[in-house]
Structure formats: C-alpha cells, structure tokens
Amino acid sequence: MEYKVIPFVASIDRNKNPSKQVAEQLESLIENYANQGWKYIRLESVTSQVKPDGGCFGFGQSLGYTTTRQIVVFEK
C-alpha cells in the first residue's frame, strides 16, 4: 500500500461563506487526487513545537511556539 500526505490550507474571502469555501476547496483537492487514482482516507491535524532561536549573543532572539497544520491523507 502507498500513502500520500498533502498539506491543506484553505484560502478564505471574508465577504463570502467561509465554511462553504473551505468545503469546496477540500472537495476539489480530494477530487483531483481521486482522478489520479488516490483514495481519500482522512483530514488530520498535526501539532508541532517550533524551537526557540537564541540569536547571536541574545540579539534577535525569538521564542518557541506551537503550530498546528491540517493534512489530507490518501492511499493507493
């Protein structure tokens, strides 16, 4: 079995229905990969910890933070 994992970030226009826009973009992504022979499995959230950067001698130091990304999982 083969798997493909694709990041998913929806672009939203504030003046339109946000939920509908997200659904349409996800549907389009799923259809695109289905046409290539991939079967949609699920949408997952992946949380990562970005380490702080100490900078040079403490100058330009940036704090660490947690980020969450959405990914779409397909199989063949």
C-alpha positions in Angstrom: 0.0 0.0 0.0 1.2 3.5 -0.8 0.3 6.7 1.0 0.4 10.4 0.1 0.1 13.2 2.7 -0.8 16.7 1.4 -0.9 19.9 3.4 -4.3 21.6 3.3 -4.7 25.4 3.9 -7.9 26.9 2.7 -8.0 30.5 1.3 -11.0 32.4 2.6 -12.6 35.5 1.3 -14.2 37.3 4.3 -17.1 38.5 2.2 -18.3 35.0 1.3 -19.4 32.0 3.3 -16.2 30.7 4.9 -17.5 27.2 5.6 -18.6 26.7 2.1 -15.3 28.0 0.7 -13.3 25.5 2.9 -15.6 22.6 1.9 -15.3 23.4 -1.8 -11.5 23.7 -1.7 -11.2 20.4 0.2 -13.6 18.7 -2.2 -11.6 20.0 -5.1 -8.4 18.6 -3.6 -10.0 15.2 -3.0 -11.4 15.0 -6.5 -8.0 16.0 -8.0 -6.2 13.2 -6.3 -9.1 10.7 -6.8 -8.7 11.3 -10.6 -5.0 10.3 -10.2 -6.1 7.0 -8.5 -5.7 8.0 -4.9 -8.3 7.2 -2.3 -9.1 9.8 0.4 -8.6 8.5 3.9 -9.0 11.4 6.3 -8.1 15.0 7.3 -5.7 15.2 10.2 -4.3 17.9 12.4 -0.6 17.7 13.2 0.7 19.8 16.1 4.4 20.7 16.2 6.7 22.6 18.6 9.0 25.1 16.9 12.1 25.5 19.0 13.2 29.0 20.1 16.1 30.7 18.3 18.7 32.2 20.7 20.0 34.7 18.2 23.6 35.9 18.2 24.6 36.8 21.8 20.8 37.0 22.6 20.1 39.7 19.9 17.3 38.8 17.6 16.1 36.1 19.9 12.8 34.5 19.0 10.6 32.5 21.3 9.4 29.0 20.5 5.8 28.3 19.8 3.3 25.6 18.9 1.7 25.4 15.5 -1.0 23.2 14.0 -1.3 22.2 10.4 -4.0 20.3 8.5 -3.0 17.4 6.3 -5.0 15.2 3.9 -4.2 11.5 3.8 -4.6 9.4 0.7 -3.8 5.8 -0.1 -3.3 3.8 -3.3 
